[in-house]
Amino acid sequence: MLQYARRRLDGSRPVAFAHRYITRPCGEHIENYVALSRKEFALRRQHRLLAFGWTAFGFRYGVGIESRTWLVSGLPVAVDGSRAYFAANRAMLRETLPVLITASEDELRRRLMARRRDDARAIEQRLKRARKFEPQHPALITIDNSVPPERAGECFAHLLMRQVPVMKCEPRGQ
């Protein structure tokens, strides 16, 4: 959905889409993340180069401090985060508009199986973990991702367009 929304907005709205740093090798047909070894991830964390991070499914995930620079410069930042991290750090994330992307358990199972990254046991663990964390927030927006990806992506893109005004690009010096 983030990839769809990014392509759909294509710079027409001042939104920065953060990529994640993940201790998983790059794969096909998945997000554009930065693959790091566990040592590289630890080095970035040690030098405070991650705005935040979490562990899930045997991997480390993080979002770089560049996202803070984008926020300070006035750009809203779209992040693919963690439900558990959000729940544990809600007070720190008070400026965040949480968007819960969800799908039916049957659809999630089908998609996880189609990715062929996890065995049946790992897929069931992922589904169990997803049931465990239901974020609570007065501004929470939920998007059902059980529908075709383009439709859910369009919902997310429209949400961003409603939240962020059209960017006015004017040549410098005029």
Chimera marker file (.cmm) of the C-alpha trace (Angstrom):
<marker_set name="trace">
<marker id="1" x="0.000" y="0.000" z="0.000" r="1" g="1" b="0" radius="0.5"/>
<marker id="2" x="2.828" y="2.401" z="0.771" r="1" g="1" b="0" radius="0.5"/>
<marker id="3" x="4.384" y="1.730" z="-2.613" r="1" g="1" b="0" radius="0.5"/>
<marker id="4" x="1.053" y="2.309" z="-4.310" r="1" g="1" b="0" radius="0.5"/>
<marker id="5" x="0.444" y="5.557" z="-2.408" r="1" g="1" b="0" radius="0.5"/>
<marker id="6" x="3.966" y="6.744" z="-3.127" r="1" g="1" b="0" radius="0.5"/>
<marker id="7" x="3.512" y="6.186" z="-6.866" r="1" g="1" b="0" radius="0.5"/>
<marker id="8" x="0.022" y="7.711" z="-6.780" r="1" g="1" b="0" radius="0.5"/>
<marker id="9" x="1.148" y="10.913" z="-5.058" r="1" g="1" b="0" radius="0.5"/>
<marker id="10" x="4.409" y="11.029" z="-7.043" r="1" g="1" b="0" radius="0.5"/>
<marker id="11" x="5.616" y="14.206" z="-5.356" r="1" g="1" b="0" radius="0.5"/>
<marker id="12" x="2.301" y="16.045" z="-5.797" r="1" g="1" b="0" radius="0.5"/>
<marker id="13" x="1.938" y="16.242" z="-2.020" r="1" g="1" b="0" radius="0.5"/>
<marker id="14" x="4.723" y="17.070" z="0.414" r="1" g="1" b="0" radius="0.5"/>
<marker id="15" x="4.970" y="13.630" z="2.025" r="1" g="1" b="0" radius="0.5"/>
<marker id="16" x="8.154" y="11.667" z="2.681" r="1" g="1" b="0" radius="0.5"/>
<marker id="17" x="7.878" y="7.882" z="2.617" r="1" g="1" b="0" radius="0.5"/>
<marker id="18" x="10.365" y="6.357" z="5.048" r="1" g="1" b="0" radius="0.5"/>
<marker id="19" x="12.046" y="3.126" z="4.112" r="1" g="1" b="0" radius="0.5"/>
<marker id="20" x="12.868" y="0.616" z="6.787" r="1" g="1" b="0" radius="0.5"/>
<marker id="21" x="16.173" y="-0.942" z="7.729" r="1" g="1" b="0" radius="0.5"/>
<marker id="22" x="15.670" y="-4.698" z="8.194" r="1" g="1" b="0" radius="0.5"/>
<marker id="23" x="18.021" y="-7.538" z="9.063" r="1" g="1" b="0" radius="0.5"/>
<marker id="24" x="16.604" y="-9.648" z="6.240" r="1" g="1" b="0" radius="0.5"/>
<marker id="25" x="18.048" y="-10.200" z="2.775" r="1" g="1" b="0" radius="0.5"/>
<marker id="26" x="16.249" y="-8.389" z="-0.033" r="1" g="1" b="0" radius="0.5"/>
<marker id="27" x="13.559" y="-10.415" z="-1.743" r="1" g="1" b="0" radius="0.5"/>
<marker id="28" x="11.272" y="-10.148" z="-4.714" r="1" g="1" b="0" radius="0.5"/>
<marker id="29" x="7.958" y="-8.262" z="-4.846" r="1" g="1" b="0" radius="0.5"/>
<marker id="30" x="8.281" y="-6.695" z="-1.431" r="1" g="1" b="0" radius="0.5"/>
<marker id="31" x="8.930" y="-3.246" z="-0.081" r="1" g="1" b="0" radius="0.5"/>
<marker id="32" x="11.961" y="-1.193" z="-0.966" r="1" g="1" b="0" radius="0.5"/>
<marker id="33" x="13.822" y="-1.571" z="2.321" r="1" g="1" b="0" radius="0.5"/>
<marker id="34" x="17.486" y="-1.431" z="3.198" r="1" g="1" b="0" radius="0.5"/>
<marker id="35" x="18.778" y="-4.888" z="4.041" r="1" g="1" b="0" radius="0.5"/>
<marker id="36" x="21.349" y="-4.875" z="6.847" r="1" g="1" b="0" radius="0.5"/>
<marker id="37" x="23.275" y="-7.595" z="8.615" r="1" g="1" b="0" radius="0.5"/>
<marker id="38" x="22.676" y="-7.864" z="12.357" r="1" g="1" b="0" radius="0.5"/>
<marker id="39" x="26.082" y="-6.257" z="12.941" r="1" g="1" b="0" radius="0.5"/>
<marker id="40" x="25.296" y="-3.341" z="10.608" r="1" g="1" b="0" radius="0.5"/>
<marker id="41" x="21.957" y="-2.837" z="12.356" r="1" g="1" b="0" radius="0.5"/>
<marker id="42" x="23.634" y="-2.895" z="15.774" r="1" g="1" b="0" radius="0.5"/>
<marker id="43" x="26.238" y="-0.384" z="14.579" r="1" g="1" b="0" radius="0.5"/>
<marker id="44" x="23.530" y="2.029" z="13.382" r="1" g="1" b="0" radius="0.5"/>
<marker id="45" x="21.660" y="1.622" z="16.634" r="1" g="1" b="0" radius="0.5"/>
<marker id="46" x="24.835" y="2.130" z="18.691" r="1" g="1" b="0" radius="0.5"/>
<marker id="47" x="25.516" y="5.394" z="16.855" r="1" g="1" b="0" radius="0.5"/>
<marker id="48" x="21.894" y="6.546" z="17.273" r="1" g="1" b="0" radius="0.5"/>
<marker id="49" x="21.162" y="6.491" z="13.556" r="1" g="1" b="0" radius="0.5"/>
<marker id="50" x="17.709" y="4.978" z="14.080" r="1" g="1" b="0" radius="0.5"/>
<marker id="51" x="14.733" y="7.092" z="15.136" r="1" g="1" b="0" radius="0.5"/>
<marker id="52" x="13.105" y="3.928" z="16.435" r="1" g="1" b="0" radius="0.5"/>
<marker id="53" x="13.257" y="0.207" z="16.003" r="1" g="1" b="0" radius="0.5"/>
<marker id="54" x="11.679" y="-3.073" z="17.020" r="1" g="1" b="0" radius="0.5"/>
<marker id="55" x="12.100" y="-6.832" z="16.754" r="1" g="1" b="0" radius="0.5"/>
<marker id="56" x="9.566" y="-9.094" z="15.085" r="1" g="1" b="0" radius="0.5"/>
<marker id="57" x="9.569" y="-12.469" z="13.368" r="1" g="1" b="0" radius="0.5"/>
<marker id="58" x="13.241" y="-12.995" z="14.170" r="1" g="1" b="0" radius="0.5"/>
<marker id="59" x="14.354" y="-9.791" z="12.439" r="1" g="1" b="0" radius="0.5"/>
<marker id="60" x="15.282" y="-6.295" z="13.566" r="1" g="1" b="0" radius="0.5"/>
<marker id="61" x="13.412" y="-3.379" z="11.997" r="1" g="1" b="0" radius="0.5"/>
<marker id="62" x="14.239" y="0.294" z="12.192" r="1" g="1" b="0" radius="0.5"/>
<marker id="63" x="13.453" y="3.691" z="10.738" r="1" g="1" b="0" radius="0.5"/>
<marker id="64" x="16.390" y="6.036" z="10.271" r="1" g="1" b="0" radius="0.5"/>
<marker id="65" x="16.901" y="9.417" z="11.901" r="1" g="1" b="0" radius="0.5"/>
<marker id="66" x="16.481" y="11.029" z="8.497" r="1" g="1" b="0" radius="0.5"/>
<marker id="67" x="12.749" y="10.793" z="9.208" r="1" g="1" b="0" radius="0.5"/>
<marker id="68" x="13.216" y="13.318" z="12.037" r="1" g="1" b="0" radius="0.5"/>
<marker id="69" x="14.959" y="15.707" z="9.642" r="1" g="1" b="0" radius="0.5"/>
<marker id="70" x="12.038" y="15.420" z="7.245" r="1" g="1" b="0" radius="0.5"/>
<marker id="71" x="9.577" y="16.189" z="10.054" r="1" g="1" b="0" radius="0.5"/>
<marker id="72" x="11.593" y="19.193" z="11.240" r="1" g="1" b="0" radius="0.5"/>
<marker id="73" x="11.626" y="20.521" z="7.673" r="1" g="1" b="0" radius="0.5"/>
<marker id="74" x="7.830" y="20.361" z="7.606" r="1" g="1" b="0" radius="0.5"/>
<marker id="75" x="7.255" y="17.128" z="5.698" r="1" g="1" b="0" radius="0.5"/>
<marker id="76" x="4.769" y="14.607" z="7.055" r="1" g="1" b="0" radius="0.5"/>
<marker id="77" x="6.350" y="11.150" z="7.047" r="1" g="1" b="0" radius="0.5"/>
<marker id="78" x="4.561" y="7.905" z="6.154" r="1" g="1" b="0" radius="0.5"/>
<marker id="79" x="6.071" y="4.946" z="8.014" r="1" g="1" b="0" radius="0.5"/>
<marker id="80" x="5.351" y="1.231" z="7.906" r="1" g="1" b="0" radius="0.5"/>
<marker id="81" x="5.691" y="0.589" z="11.610" r="1" g="1" b="0" radius="0.5"/>
<marker id="82" x="4.870" y="-1.964" z="14.259" r="1" g="1" b="0" radius="0.5"/>
<marker id="83" x="1.601" y="-2.295" z="16.131" r="1" g="1" b="0" radius="0.5"/>
<marker id="84" x="3.449" y="-3.463" z="19.223" r="1" g="1" b="0" radius="0.5"/>
<marker id="85" x="5.923" y="-0.567" z="19.037" r="1" g="1" b="0" radius="0.5"/>
<marker id="86" x="3.077" y="1.912" z="18.634" r="1" g="1" b="0" radius="0.5"/>
<marker id="87" x="1.222" y="0.449" z="21.628" r="1" g="1" b="0" radius="0.5"/>
<marker id="88" x="4.342" y="0.601" z="23.827" r="1" g="1" b="0" radius="0.5"/>
<marker id="89" x="5.361" y="4.120" z="22.718" r="1" g="1" b="0" radius="0.5"/>
<marker id="90" x="2.022" y="5.809" z="22.141" r="1" g="1" b="0" radius="0.5"/>
<marker id="91" x="2.810" y="8.773" z="24.402" r="1" g="1" b="0" radius="0.5"/>
<marker id="92" x="6.000" y="9.508" z="22.458" r="1" g="1" b="0" radius="0.5"/>
<marker id="93" x="4.088" y="9.261" z="19.171" r="1" g="1" b="0" radius="0.5"/>
<marker id="94" x="1.343" y="11.732" z="20.100" r="1" g="1" b="0" radius="0.5"/>
<marker id="95" x="1.747" y="13.679" z="16.833" r="1" g="1" b="0" radius="0.5"/>
<marker id="96" x="1.228" y="10.477" z="14.860" r="1" g="1" b="0" radius="0.5"/>
<marker id="97" x="-1.920" y="9.750" z="12.890" r="1" g="1" b="0" radius="0.5"/>
<marker id="98" x="-2.154" y="5.972" z="13.296" r="1" g="1" b="0" radius="0.5"/>
<marker id="99" x="-3.470" y="3.993" z="10.349" r="1" g="1" b="0" radius="0.5"/>
<marker id="100" x="-4.178" y="0.342" z="10.998" r="1" g="1" b="0" radius="0.5"/>
<marker id="101" x="-3.843" y="-1.757" z="7.870" r="1" g="1" b="0" radius="0.5"/>
<marker id="102" x="-5.733" y="-4.957" z="8.401" r="1" g="1" b="0" radius="0.5"/>
<marker id="103" x="-7.094" y="-7.886" z="6.454" r="1" g="1" b="0" radius="0.5"/>
<marker id="104" x="-9.141" y="-10.954" z="7.245" r="1" g="1" b="0" radius="0.5"/>
<marker id="105" x="-7.158" y="-13.772" z="8.773" r="1" g="1" b="0" radius="0.5"/>
<marker id="106" x="-7.899" y="-16.006" z="5.791" r="1" g="1" b="0" radius="0.5"/>
<marker id="107" x="-6.598" y="-13.346" z="3.388" r="1" g="1" b="0" radius="0.5"/>
<marker id="108" x="-3.481" y="-12.759" z="5.506" r="1" g="1" b="0" radius="0.5"/>
<marker id="109" x="-2.799" y="-16.494" z="5.595" r="1" g="1" b="0" radius="0.5"/>
<marker id="110" x="-3.228" y="-16.739" z="1.799" r="1" g="1" b="0" radius="0.5"/>
<marker id="111" x="-0.847" y="-13.822" z="1.186" r="1" g="1" b="0" radius="0.5"/>
<marker id="112" x="1.759" y="-15.108" z="3.627" r="1" g="1" b="0" radius="0.5"/>
<marker id="113" x="1.669" y="-18.528" z="2.000" r="1" g="1" b="0" radius="0.5"/>
<marker id="114" x="2.002" y="-16.966" z="-1.472" r="1" g="1" b="0" radius="0.5"/>
<marker id="115" x="5.177" y="-15.128" z="-0.376" r="1" g="1" b="0" radius="0.5"/>
<marker id="116" x="6.833" y="-18.490" z="0.392" r="1" g="1" b="0" radius="0.5"/>
<marker id="117" x="9.098" y="-16.946" z="3.017" r="1" g="1" b="0" radius="0.5"/>
<marker id="118" x="7.648" y="-18.752" z="6.048" r="1" g="1" b="0" radius="0.5"/>
<marker id="119" x="6.563" y="-22.279" z="6.836" r="1" g="1" b="0" radius="0.5"/>
<marker id="120" x="3.041" y="-23.057" z="8.095" r="1" g="1" b="0" radius="0.5"/>
<marker id="121" x="4.099" y="-22.811" z="11.765" r="1" g="1" b="0" radius="0.5"/>
<marker id="122" x="5.698" y="-19.385" z="11.276" r="1" g="1" b="0" radius="0.5"/>
<marker id="123" x="2.624" y="-18.157" z="9.410" r="1" g="1" b="0" radius="0.5"/>
<marker id="124" x="0.370" y="-19.199" z="12.286" r="1" g="1" b="0" radius="0.5"/>
<marker id="125" x="2.710" y="-17.381" z="14.719" r="1" g="1" b="0" radius="0.5"/>
<marker id="126" x="2.433" y="-14.219" z="12.603" r="1" g="1" b="0" radius="0.5"/>
<marker id="127" x="-1.353" y="-14.446" z="12.596" r="1" g="1" b="0" radius="0.5"/>
<marker id="128" x="-1.419" y="-14.998" z="16.354" r="1" g="1" b="0" radius="0.5"/>
<marker id="129" x="0.832" y="-11.973" z="16.880" r="1" g="1" b="0" radius="0.5"/>
<marker id="130" x="-1.417" y="-9.836" z="14.654" r="1" g="1" b="0" radius="0.5"/>
<marker id="131" x="-4.444" y="-10.753" z="16.788" r="1" g="1" b="0" radius="0.5"/>
<marker id="132" x="-2.534" y="-9.863" z="19.953" r="1" g="1" b="0" radius="0.5"/>
<marker id="133" x="-1.929" y="-6.197" z="19.103" r="1" g="1" b="0" radius="0.5"/>
<marker id="134" x="-4.989" y="-4.127" z="18.350" r="1" g="1" b="0" radius="0.5"/>
<marker id="135" x="-3.918" y="-0.487" z="18.622" r="1" g="1" b="0" radius="0.5"/>
<marker id="136" x="-6.142" y="1.871" z="20.564" r="1" g="1" b="0" radius="0.5"/>
<marker id="137" x="-6.086" y="5.547" z="19.695" r="1" g="1" b="0" radius="0.5"/>
<marker id="138" x="-8.864" y="8.133" z="19.389" r="1" g="1" b="0" radius="0.5"/>
<marker id="139" x="-7.693" y="9.133" z="15.893" r="1" g="1" b="0" radius="0.5"/>
<marker id="140" x="-7.082" y="5.566" z="14.658" r="1" g="1" b="0" radius="0.5"/>
<marker id="141" x="-8.042" y="5.045" z="11.017" r="1" g="1" b="0" radius="0.5"/>
<marker id="142" x="-8.490" y="1.497" z="9.757" r="1" g="1" b="0" radius="0.5"/>
<marker id="143" x="-8.050" y="0.419" z="6.145" r="1" g="1" b="0" radius="0.5"/>
<marker id="144" x="-9.219" y="-3.032" z="5.127" r="1" g="1" b="0" radius="0.5"/>
<marker id="145" x="-6.505" y="-4.564" z="3.006" r="1" g="1" b="0" radius="0.5"/>
<marker id="146" x="-8.536" y="-7.704" z="2.207" r="1" g="1" b="0" radius="0.5"/>
<marker id="147" x="-9.528" y="-6.034" z="-1.050" r="1" g="1" b="0" radius="0.5"/>
<marker id="148" x="-7.273" y="-5.928" z="-4.139" r="1" g="1" b="0" radius="0.5"/>
<marker id="149" x="-4.014" y="-4.059" z="-3.340" r="1" g="1" b="0" radius="0.5"/>
<marker id="150" x="-4.807" y="-1.211" z="-5.752" r="1" g="1" b="0" radius="0.5"/>
<marker id="151" x="-8.085" y="-0.492" z="-3.973" r="1" g="1" b="0" radius="0.5"/>
<marker id="152" x="-6.553" y="-0.456" z="-0.484" r="1" g="1" b="0" radius="0.5"/>
<marker id="153" x="-3.618" y="1.563" z="-1.818" r="1" g="1" b="0" radius="0.5"/>
<marker id="154" x="-6.015" y="4.091" z="-3.292" r="1" g="1" b="0" radius="0.5"/>
<marker id="155" x="-7.745" y="4.416" z="0.105" r="1" g="1" b="0" radius="0.5"/>
<marker id="156" x="-4.398" y="5.134" z="1.746" r="1" g="1" b="0" radius="0.5"/>
<marker id="157" x="-3.390" y="7.588" z="-0.976" r="1" g="1" b="0" radius="0.5"/>
<marker id="158" x="-6.702" y="9.447" z="-0.558" r="1" g="1" b="0" radius="0.5"/>
<marker id="159" x="-6.173" y="9.553" z="3.200" r="1" g="1" b="0" radius="0.5"/>
<marker id="160" x="-2.778" y="11.166" z="2.660" r="1" g="1" b="0" radius="0.5"/>
<marker id="161" x="-4.240" y="13.603" z="0.126" r="1" g="1" b="0" radius="0.5"/>
<marker id="162" x="-6.909" y="14.680" z="2.632" r="1" g="1" b="0" radius="0.5"/>
<marker id="163" x="-4.285" y="15.188" z="5.345" r="1" g="1" b="0" radius="0.5"/>
<marker id="164" x="-1.687" y="17.014" z="3.259" r="1" g="1" b="0" radius="0.5"/>
<marker id="165" x="-2.425" y="20.006" z="1.008" r="1" g="1" b="0" radius="0.5"/>
<marker id="166" x="-1.252" y="20.173" z="-2.584" r="1" g="1" b="0" radius="0.5"/>
<marker id="167" x="2.350" y="21.286" z="-2.811" r="1" g="1" b="0" radius="0.5"/>
<marker id="168" x="2.875" y="24.538" z="-4.650" r="1" g="1" b="0" radius="0.5"/>
<marker id="169" x="6.105" y="24.444" z="-6.572" r="1" g="1" b="0" radius="0.5"/>
<marker id="170" x="7.405" y="27.832" z="-7.582" r="1" g="1" b="0" radius="0.5"/>
<marker id="171" x="10.748" y="28.531" z="-9.170" r="1" g="1" b="0" radius="0.5"/>
<marker id="172" x="13.300" y="30.005" z="-6.786" r="1" g="1" b="0" radius="0.5"/>
<marker id="173" x="14.261" y="33.611" z="-7.122" r="1" g="1" b="0" radius="0.5"/>
<marker id="174" x="10.924" y="34.840" z="-8.472" r="1" g="1" b="0" radius="0.5"/>
<link id1="1" id2="2" r="1" g="1" b="0" radius="0.2"/>
<link id1="2" id2="3" r="1" g="1" b="0" radius="0.2"/>
<link id1="3" id2="4" r="1" g="1" b="0" radius="0.2"/>
<link id1="4" id2="5" r="1" g="1" b="0" radius="0.2"/>
<link id1="5" id2="6" r="1" g="1" b="0" radius="0.2"/>
<link id1="6" id2="7" r="1" g="1" b="0" radius="0.2"/>
<link id1="7" id2="8" r="1" g="1" b="0" radius="0.2"/>
<link id1="8" id2="9" r="1" g="1" b="0" radius="0.2"/>
<link id1="9" id2="10" r="1" g="1" b="0" radius="0.2"/>
<link id1="10" id2="11" r="1" g="1" b="0" radius="0.2"/>
<link id1="11" id2="12" r="1" g="1" b="0" radius="0.2"/>
<link id1="12" id2="13" r="1" g="1" b="0" radius="0.2"/>
<link id1="13" id2="14" r="1" g="1" b="0" radius="0.2"/>
<link id1="14" id2="15" r="1" g="1" b="0" radius="0.2"/>
<link id1="15" id2="16" r="1" g="1" b="0" radius="0.2"/>
<link id1="16" id2="17" r="1" g="1" b="0" radius="0.2"/>
<link id1="17" id2="18" r="1" g="1" b="0" radius="0.2"/>
<link id1="18" id2="19" r="1" g="1" b="0" radius="0.2"/>
<link id1="19" id2="20" r="1" g="1" b="0" radius="0.2"/>
<link id1="20" id2="21" r="1" g="1" b="0" radius="0.2"/>
<link id1="21" id2="22" r="1" g="1" b="0" radius="0.2"/>
<link id1="22" id2="23" r="1" g="1" b="0" radius="0.2"/>
<link id1="23" id2="24" r="1" g="1" b="0" radius="0.2"/>
<link id1="24" id2="25" r="1" g="1" b="0" radius="0.2"/>
<link id1="25" id2="26" r="1" g="1" b="0" radius="0.2"/>
<link id1="26" id2="27" r="1" g="1" b="0" radius="0.2"/>
<link id1="27" id2="28" r="1" g="1" b="0" radius="0.2"/>
<link id1="28" id2="29" r="1" g="1" b="0" radius="0.2"/>
<link id1="29" id2="30" r="1" g="1" b="0" radius="0.2"/>
<link id1="30" id2="31" r="1" g="1" b="0" radius="0.2"/>
<link id1="31" id2="32" r="1" g="1" b="0" radius="0.2"/>
<link id1="32" id2="33" r="1" g="1" b="0" radius="0.2"/>
<link id1="33" id2="34" r="1" g="1" b="0" radius="0.2"/>
<link id1="34" id2="35" r="1" g="1" b="0" radius="0.2"/>
<link id1="35" id2="36" r="1" g="1" b="0" radius="0.2"/>
<link id1="36" id2="37" r="1" g="1" b="0" radius="0.2"/>
<link id1="37" id2="38" r="1" g="1" b="0" radius="0.2"/>
<link id1="38" id2="39" r="1" g="1" b="0" radius="0.2"/>
<link id1="39" id2="40" r="1" g="1" b="0" radius="0.2"/>
<link id1="40" id2="41" r="1" g="1" b="0" radius="0.2"/>
<link id1="41" id2="42" r="1" g="1" b="0" radius="0.2"/>
<link id1="42" id2="43" r="1" g="1" b="0" radius="0.2"/>
<link id1="43" id2="44" r="1" g="1" b="0" radius="0.2"/>
<link id1="44" id2="45" r="1" g="1" b="0" radius="0.2"/>
<link id1="45" id2="46" r="1" g="1" b="0" radius="0.2"/>
<link id1="46" id2="47" r="1" g="1" b="0" radius="0.2"/>
<link id1="47" id2="48" r="1" g="1" b="0" radius="0.2"/>
<link id1="48" id2="49" r="1" g="1" b="0" radius="0.2"/>
<link id1="49" id2="50" r="1" g="1" b="0" radius="0.2"/>
<link id1="50" id2="51" r="1" g="1" b="0" radius="0.2"/>
<link id1="51" id2="52" r="1" g="1" b="0" radius="0.2"/>
<link id1="52" id2="53" r="1" g="1" b="0" radius="0.2"/>
<link id1="53" id2="54" r="1" g="1" b="0" radius="0.2"/>
<link id1="54" id2="55" r="1" g="1" b="0" radius="0.2"/>
<link id1="55" id2="56" r="1" g="1" b="0" radius="0.2"/>
<link id1="56" id2="57" r="1" g="1" b="0" radius="0.2"/>
<link id1="57" id2="58" r="1" g="1" b="0" radius="0.2"/>
<link id1="58" id2="59" r="1" g="1" b="0" radius="0.2"/>
<link id1="59" id2="60" r="1" g="1" b="0" radius="0.2"/>
<link id1="60" id2="61" r="1" g="1" b="0" radius="0.2"/>
<link id1="61" id2="62" r="1" g="1" b="0" radius="0.2"/>
<link id1="62" id2="63" r="1" g="1" b="0" radius="0.2"/>
<link id1="63" id2="64" r="1" g="1" b="0" radius="0.2"/>
<link id1="64" id2="65" r="1" g="1" b="0" radius="0.2"/>
<link id1="65" id2="66" r="1" g="1" b="0" radius="0.2"/>
<link id1="66" id2="67" r="1" g="1" b="0" radius="0.2"/>
<link id1="67" id2="68" r="1" g="1" b="0" radius="0.2"/>
<link id1="68" id2="69" r="1" g="1" b="0" radius="0.2"/>
<link id1="69" id2="70" r="1" g="1" b="0" radius="0.2"/>
<link id1="70" id2="71" r="1" g="1" b="0" radius="0.2"/>
<link id1="71" id2="72" r="1" g="1" b="0" radius="0.2"/>
<link id1="72" id2="73" r="1" g="1" b="0" radius="0.2"/>
<link id1="73" id2="74" r="1" g="1" b="0" radius="0.2"/>
<link id1="74" id2="75" r="1" g="1" b="0" radius="0.2"/>
<link id1="75" id2="76" r="1" g="1" b="0" radius="0.2"/>
<link id1="76" id2="77" r="1" g="1" b="0" radius="0.2"/>
<link id1="77" id2="78" r="1" g="1" b="0" radius="0.2"/>
<link id1="78" id2="79" r="1" g="1" b="0" radius="0.2"/>
<link id1="79" id2="80" r="1" g="1" b="0" radius="0.2"/>
<link id1="80" id2="81" r="1" g="1" b="0" radius="0.2"/>
<link id1="81" id2="82" r="1" g="1" b="0" radius="0.2"/>
<link id1="82" id2="83" r="1" g="1" b="0" radius="0.2"/>
<link id1="83" id2="84" r="1" g="1" b="0" radius="0.2"/>
<link id1="84" id2="85" r="1" g="1" b="0" radius="0.2"/>
<link id1="85" id2="86" r="1" g="1" b="0" radius="0.2"/>
<link id1="86" id2="87" r="1" g="1" b="0" radius="0.2"/>
<link id1="87" id2="88" r="1" g="1" b="0" radius="0.2"/>
<link id1="88" id2="89" r="1" g="1" b="0" radius="0.2"/>
<link id1="89" id2="90" r="1" g="1" b="0" radius="0.2"/>
<link id1="90" id2="91" r="1" g="1" b="0" radius="0.2"/>
<link id1="91" id2="92" r="1" g="1" b="0" radius="0.2"/>
<link id1="92" id2="93" r="1" g="1" b="0" radius="0.2"/>
<link id1="93" id2="94" r="1" g="1" b="0" radius="0.2"/>
<link id1="94" id2="95" r="1" g="1" b="0" radius="0.2"/>
<link id1="95" id2="96" r="1" g="1" b="0" radius="0.2"/>
<link id1="96" id2="97" r="1" g="1" b="0" radius="0.2"/>
<link id1="97" id2="98" r="1" g="1" b="0" radius="0.2"/>
<link id1="98" id2="99" r="1" g="1" b="0" radius="0.2"/>
<link id1="99" id2="100" r="1" g="1" b="0" radius="0.2"/>
<link id1="100" id2="101" r="1" g="1" b="0" radius="0.2"/>
<link id1="101" id2="102" r="1" g="1" b="0" radius="0.2"/>
<link id1="102" id2="103" r="1" g="1" b="0" radius="0.2"/>
<link id1="103" id2="104" r="1" g="1" b="0" radius="0.2"/>
<link id1="104" id2="105" r="1" g="1" b="0" radius="0.2"/>
<link id1="105" id2="106" r="1" g="1" b="0" radius="0.2"/>
<link id1="106" id2="107" r="1" g="1" b="0" radius="0.2"/>
<link id1="107" id2="108" r="1" g="1" b="0" radius="0.2"/>
<link id1="108" id2="109" r="1" g="1" b="0" radius="0.2"/>
<link id1="109" id2="110" r="1" g="1" b="0" radius="0.2"/>
<link id1="110" id2="111" r="1" g="1" b="0" radius="0.2"/>
<link id1="111" id2="112" r="1" g="1" b="0" radius="0.2"/>
<link id1="112" id2="113" r="1" g="1" b="0" radius="0.2"/>
<link id1="113" id2="114" r="1" g="1" b="0" radius="0.2"/>
<link id1="114" id2="115" r="1" g="1" b="0" radius="0.2"/>
<link id1="115" id2="116" r="1" g="1" b="0" radius="0.2"/>
<link id1="116" id2="117" r="1" g="1" b="0" radius="0.2"/>
<link id1="117" id2="118" r="1" g="1" b="0" radius="0.2"/>
<link id1="118" id2="119" r="1" g="1" b="0" radius="0.2"/>
<link id1="119" id2="120" r="1" g="1" b="0" radius="0.2"/>
<link id1="120" id2="121" r="1" g="1" b="0" radius="0.2"/>
<link id1="121" id2="122" r="1" g="1" b="0" radius="0.2"/>
<link id1="122" id2="123" r="1" g="1" b="0" radius="0.2"/>
<link id1="123" id2="124" r="1" g="1" b="0" radius="0.2"/>
<link id1="124" id2="125" r="1" g="1" b="0" radius="0.2"/>
<link id1="125" id2="126" r="1" g="1" b="0" radius="0.2"/>
<link id1="126" id2="127" r="1" g="1" b="0" radius="0.2"/>
<link id1="127" id2="128" r="1" g="1" b="0" radius="0.2"/>
<link id1="128" id2="129" r="1" g="1" b="0" radius="0.2"/>
<link id1="129" id2="130" r="1" g="1" b="0" radius="0.2"/>
<link id1="130" id2="131" r="1" g="1" b="0" radius="0.2"/>
<link id1="131" id2="132" r="1" g="1" b="0" radius="0.2"/>
<link id1="132" id2="133" r="1" g="1" b="0" radius="0.2"/>
<link id1="133" id2="134" r="1" g="1" b="0" radius="0.2"/>
<link id1="134" id2="135" r="1" g="1" b="0" radius="0.2"/>
<link id1="135" id2="136" r="1" g="1" b="0" radius="0.2"/>
<link id1="136" id2="137" r="1" g="1" b="0" radius="0.2"/>
<link id1="137" id2="138" r="1" g="1" b="0" radius="0.2"/>
<link id1="138" id2="139" r="1" g="1" b="0" radius="0.2"/>
<link id1="139" id2="140" r="1" g="1" b="0" radius="0.2"/>
<link id1="140" id2="141" r="1" g="1" b="0" radius="0.2"/>
<link id1="141" id2="142" r="1" g="1" b="0" radius="0.2"/>
<link id1="142" id2="143" r="1" g="1" b="0" radius="0.2"/>
<link id1="143" id2="144" r="1" g="1" b="0" radius="0.2"/>
<link id1="144" id2="145" r="1" g="1" b="0" radius="0.2"/>
<link id1="145" id2="146" r="1" g="1" b="0" radius="0.2"/>
<link id1="146" id2="147" r="1" g="1" b="0" radius="0.2"/>
<link id1="147" id2="148" r="1" g="1" b="0" radius="0.2"/>
<link id1="148" id2="149" r="1" g="1" b="0" radius="0.2"/>
<link id1="149" id2="150" r="1" g="1" b="0" radius="0.2"/>
<link id1="150" id2="151" r="1" g="1" b="0" radius="0.2"/>
<link id1="151" id2="152" r="1" g="1" b="0" radius="0.2"/>
<link id1="152" id2="153" r="1" g="1" b="0" radius="0.2"/>
<link id1="153" id2="154" r="1" g="1" b="0" radius="0.2"/>
<link id1="154" id2="155" r="1" g="1" b="0" radius="0.2"/>
<link id1="155" id2="156" r="1" g="1" b="0" radius="0.2"/>
<link id1="156" id2="157" r="1" g="1" b="0" radius="0.2"/>
<link id1="157" id2="158" r="1" g="1" b="0" radius="0.2"/>
<link id1="158" id2="159" r="1" g="1" b="0" radius="0.2"/>
<link id1="159" id2="160" r="1" g="1" b="0" radius="0.2"/>
<link id1="160" id2="161" r="1" g="1" b="0" radius="0.2"/>
<link id1="161" id2="162" r="1" g="1" b="0" radius="0.2"/>
<link id1="162" id2="163" r="1" g="1" b="0" radius="0.2"/>
<link id1="163" id2="164" r="1" g="1" b="0" radius="0.2"/>
<link id1="164" id2="165" r="1" g="1" b="0" radius="0.2"/>
<link id1="165" id2="166" r="1" g="1" b="0" radius="0.2"/>
<link id1="166" id2="167" r="1" g="1" b="0" radius="0.2"/>
<link id1="167" id2="168" r="1" g="1" b="0" radius="0.2"/>
<link id1="168" id2="169" r="1" g="1" b="0" radius="0.2"/>
<link id1="169" id2="170" r="1" g="1" b="0" radius="0.2"/>
<link id1="170" id2="171" r="1" g="1" b="0" radius="0.2"/>
<link id1="171" id2="172" r="1" g="1" b="0" radius="0.2"/>
<link id1="172" id2="173" r="1" g="1" b="0" radius="0.2"/>
<link id1="173" id2="174" r="1" g="1" b="0" radius="0.2"/>
</marker_set>
